[in-house]
Amino acid sequence: QVQLVESGGGLVQAGGSLTLSCAASGSIFSFINMGWYRQAPGKQRELVAAISRGGRTNYADSVQGRFTISRDNAKNTMYLQMNSLNPEDTAIYYCNAITPAPATYWGQGTQVTVSS
């Protein structure tokens, strides 16, 4: 069983930055894929960014060029650096991991609120 714990959310003004962290309870070295999803009120959960075991990344068009996803296998942690935030980025952000089992795990989410 893998536990994922997000942190780093909060309230920020438009144009500001935040860095989210997702700490895993064990080694993430073998995880096939890790990603950040978000869900705004009244909307479906959507993929924000993902990073593969080999380090390949992909981003939603809405965050391309503003957000950067990374993973530190030594620290068993994934990050999401978010710059130039705007109110449309307001949502609960969830960490996701896919293991070789295969199994999928989710964190409990962290709230990001961007004020205009």
Residue pairs with C-beta under 8 A, 6 or more apart in sequence:
1 25
2 24
2 25
2 26
2 97
2 99
2 103
2 105
3 24
3 25
3 105
4 22
4 23
4 24
4 25
4 95
4 96
4 97
4 105
4 106
4 107
5 22
5 23
5 95
5 107
5 108
6 20
6 21
6 22
6 93
6 94
6 95
6 107
6 108
6 109
6 110
7 20
7 21
7 23
7 110
8 18
8 19
8 20
8 21
8 110
9 18
9 20
9 93
9 110
9 111
9 112
10 18
10 111
10 112
10 113
11 113
11 114
11 115
12 18
12 85
12 112
12 113
12 114
12 115
13 114
13 115
14 85
14 86
14 87
14 114
14 115
14 116
15 84
15 85
15 86
16 85
16 114
17 81
17 82
17 83
17 84
17 85
18 82
18 85
18 112
19 79
19 80
19 81
19 82
20 36
20 79
20 80
20 82
20 93
20 95
20 110
20 112
21 77
21 78
21 79
22 34
22 36
22 77
22 78
22 79
22 80
22 95
22 97
22 107
23 75
23 76
23 77
24 31
24 76
24 77
24 78
24 97
25 76
26 76
27 73
27 76
28 34
28 71
28 73
28 76
28 77
28 78
28 97
29 53
29 73
30 53
30 99
30 100
31 53
31 97
31 98
31 99
31 100
32 52
32 53
32 98
32 99
32 100
32 102
33 50
33 51
33 52
33 53
33 97
33 98
34 50
34 51
34 71
34 78
34 95
34 96
34 97
34 98
35 47
35 48
35 49
35 50
35 51
35 69
35 95
35 96
35 97
36 47
36 48
36 49
36 50
36 69
36 78
36 80
36 93
36 94
36 95
36 96
37 45
37 46
37 47
37 48
37 93
37 94
37 96
38 45
38 46
38 48
38 89
38 91
38 92
38 93
38 94
38 112
39 45
39 46
39 91
39 92
39 94
39 109
40 90
40 91
40 92
43 91
45 94
46 60
47 60
48 59
48 60
48 63
48 67
48 80
48 93
49 57
49 58
49 59
49 60
49 63
49 67
49 68
49 69
49 80
50 57
50 58
50 69
51 57
51 69
51 70
51 71
51 78
55 71
57 69
59 67
59 69
62 88
63 82
63 89
66 82
66 83
66 84
66 85
67 80
67 81
67 82
67 83
68 80
68 81
68 83
69 78
69 79
69 80
69 81
70 78
70 79
70 81
71 77
71 78
71 79
72 78
72 79
78 95
78 97
80 93
82 89
82 112
85 112
85 114
86 114
87 114
87 115
87 116
88 114
89 112
89 114
90 112
90 113
90 114
91 112
92 109
92 110
92 111
92 112
93 109
93 110
93 111
93 112
94 106
94 107
94 108
94 109
95 106
95 107
96 104
96 105
96 106
96 107
97 104
97 105
98 104
98 105
99 105
